[in-house]
Amino acid sequence: MHSRSRSRALAAIVAAWLLVGAFAGPAAAVTNGTPDGNGHPYVGLMTAHASNGDYQFRCSGTLVSPTIFVTAGHCTDGVASAVIYFEAGPIIPDPAFTLATRSCVGIEGYPCGGGHTGEAFTHPLYDDNAFFLHDLGVVVLDQPINLSEYGALPGLNALDALRPSSRTLFTSVGYGLQKAYPPAAARKTVGVRERLVAQPHLLQINKGIVGDYAILLSNNAHTGGTCFGDSGGPNFIGSSNVIGGVTSFGLNPTCGGTGGVYRIDRADDLDFLATFFD
């Protein structure tokens, strides 16, 4: 059971953060990280599209089979279709594309074409007004991608054995902002579309504002962490390929201090994901 008061408190914090950071969109990526190169080739950059094909926003996620791409629920909710890119980057937008219209008509490159297309699905209990409670989504690719390795799903309640410590590391991977600033200084924001990696450590689990559905990871210049640009990116347990959770929320507009990760090791999440393997 989730505490209503705790959920309302987190909703207020996250809503304020999203309002302050609205200039950058609804996603999060890696700050103070290093280029991933081919370290995690199964992690991709997703662009979300409306029913008329217009570009909406971008996120990250993880291929866990040739056709199943795991991301955040707020990345798939209301999305008609998705295009996913697995290049290490930097990924350069098509020069004909403009955010002024977001139209993909006649656009062959990023963020409209040149990637792998798929259909988006969202956790059945997802509620956009409390997205952090069931923040899980899937994109099923139209054509399979054959790799020698994929991301792996966790076992049931796998994260419960972990304890907050500077030695309890996760590997966060994503595309997006490397530096974020308040709206008044947004021109300083750095957002190269390149797959980056960082190793934040566990700050909070099974208590405080995260309850039993999320965890908080460090997010600073020493460990790196997540920011605007790619929600849904994986937070692998240690140095493994096992996804402990997907990047979900932040608590301030400059992406410092902590990063919120939605756990995917709970029964309802694993049951939802299992339906795509039938």
Buried (B, 14 or more C-beta within 10 A) or exposed (E): EEEEEBBEEBBEBBEEBBEBBEEBBBBBBBBBBEBBEEEBBBBBBBBBBBEEBBBBBBBBBBBBBEBBBBBBBBBBBEBBBBBBBBBBBEBEBBEEBEEEEBBBEEBEBBBBBBBBBBBBBBBEEBEEEBBBBBBBBBBBBEEEBEEEEBBBBBEEEBBEEBEBEEEBBBBBBBBBBBEBBBEEEEEEBEBBBBBBBBBBBBBBBBEEBBBBBBBBBBBBEEBBBBBBBBBBBBBBBEEEBBBBBBBBBBBBBBBBBBBBBBBBBBEBBBEBBEEBEE
